[in-house]
Amino acid sequence: MKLGTVLPDGVLRLGPWEVKDHPAFLRLDGLVREAASQLVGLRQDPIAVASSPNRFDDAHTYDWRAVRCGDFISENGSYYPGVDLDRDIATASRQAKTAYAVLRALDAAGWRDLFAKAFDIRMPDQTLSIVVQNGLTWLVLSANNVTEDECDPVFAIWEDAEMSYFAEAKERFDWAIRNPVPLEFLGENDKPSWRQAMDWKD
């Protein structure tokens, strides 16, 4: 999406998120911008790709990935019986297969490490996701094991500017990826978690 695109209004903002390592941020921005462009080109809605090295704190070394592409949704190592991303993707649409390839490329490029370095935070298990919804492109960080009611910061991915913090997701996104409308925002009058969204950055 380009600067000037109409974005949701009345949303809760807890930022700003200060960039600590600009070279790492620029590398991350380039990666997610290219990935978002490829996902938009699939002409499906919604699309979301997500990964975490340890989504659940009771399953260490849990290398979790998920792909949502239109009606297709699957994940690996899932708590959902009968769900297996690597198996399901074999018979999925071309678009879903491409979305999975985009996710694997992001992981291979170390996008999560770049995010952690860019903002100088620890990321032992948080989920990082790229979302295409209603033609808009977002990067979502999910707190996962910090606390169930933690906010999830959302960043706007721009074609013609650097990625920027936008607002807070209404629901923990690694679960919300399965919702009919995966990404919804907290309203400006909603009360965030008592811990606030960025306590774990310290």
Backbone hydrogen bonds, N-H to C=O, Kabsch-Sander energy under -0.5 kcal/mol:
donor,donor_aa,acceptor,acceptor_aa,energy
5,T,2,K,-2.1
12,L,186,L,-2.8
18,E,16,P,-0.7
20,K,118,A,-3.4
21,D,118,A,-1.8
25,F,21,D,-2.2
26,L,22,H,-2.8
27,R,23,P,-1.9
28,L,24,A,-2.5
29,D,25,F,-3.1
30,G,26,L,-2.2
31,L,27,R,-2.0
32,V,28,L,-2.8
33,R,29,D,-2.2
34,E,30,G,-2.0
35,A,31,L,-2.4
36,A,32,V,-2.7
37,S,33,R,-2.0
38,Q,34,E,-2.1
39,L,35,A,-2.4
40,V,36,A,-2.7
41,G,37,S,-1.8
42,L,39,L,-1.3
43,R,40,V,-1.8
47,I,132,V,-2.5
48,A,68,R,-2.7
49,V,130,I,-2.1
50,A,66,A,-2.2
51,S,128,L,-1.8
52,S,64,W,-2.4
55,R,62,Y,-0.8
59,A,56,F,-1.7
62,Y,59,A,-0.8
63,D,61,T,-1.2
64,W,52,S,-2.6
64,W,62,Y,-1.5
66,A,50,A,-2.3
67,V,74,S,-2.5
68,R,48,A,-3.2
69,C,72,F,-2.7
70,G,46,P,-3.0
72,F,69,C,-2.1
74,S,67,V,-1.9
76,N,65,R,-2.1
83,V,80,Y,-1.4
85,L,75,E,-1.1
88,D,84,D,-3.4
89,I,85,L,-2.8
90,A,87,R,-0.7
91,T,88,D,-1.0
92,A,89,I,-1.1
97,K,93,S,-2.2
98,T,94,R,-2.2
99,A,95,Q,-2.4
100,Y,96,A,-2.2
101,A,97,K,-2.0
102,V,98,T,-2.2
103,L,99,A,-2.1
104,R,100,Y,-2.5
105,A,101,A,-2.0
106,L,102,V,-2.1
107,D,103,L,-2.4
108,A,104,R,-2.4
109,A,105,A,-1.7
110,G,107,D,-1.3
111,W,106,L,-1.9
114,L,110,G,-2.2
115,F,111,W,-2.1
116,A,112,R,-2.4
117,K,113,D,-2.4
118,A,114,L,-2.9
119,F,115,F,-2.0
120,D,116,A,-0.8
121,I,116,A,-1.9
127,T,142,S,-1.4
128,L,51,S,-2.1
129,S,140,V,-2.2
130,I,49,V,-2.2
131,V,138,W,-2.6
132,V,47,I,-3.2
133,Q,131,V,-0.5
133,Q,136,L,-2.3
136,L,133,Q,-2.1
138,W,131,V,-2.6
139,L,155,F,-2.5
140,V,129,S,-2.6
141,L,153,P,-2.3
142,S,127,T,-3.0
142,S,140,V,-0.6
145,N,143,A,-0.6
146,V,143,A,-1.2
150,E,147,T,-1.6
152,D,169,A,-0.7
154,V,167,A,-2.9
155,F,139,L,-3.1
156,A,164,S,-3.1
157,I,137,T,-2.2
158,W,156,A,-0.6
159,E,1,M,-2.8
164,S,156,A,-1.9
166,F,154,V,-3.2
167,A,154,V,-1.3
168,E,12,L,-1.1
169,A,152,D,-3.5
170,K,184,E,-3.6
175,W,172,R,-1.3
176,A,172,R,-2.1
177,I,173,F,-1.8
178,R,175,W,-1.6
179,N,176,A,-2.3
184,E,182,P,-0.7
186,L,168,E,-2.7
188,E,10,G,-2.4
190,D,187,G,-1.8
196,Q,193,S,-1.7
199,D,196,Q,-0.8
201,K,198,M,-1.9
202,D,199,D,-1.4
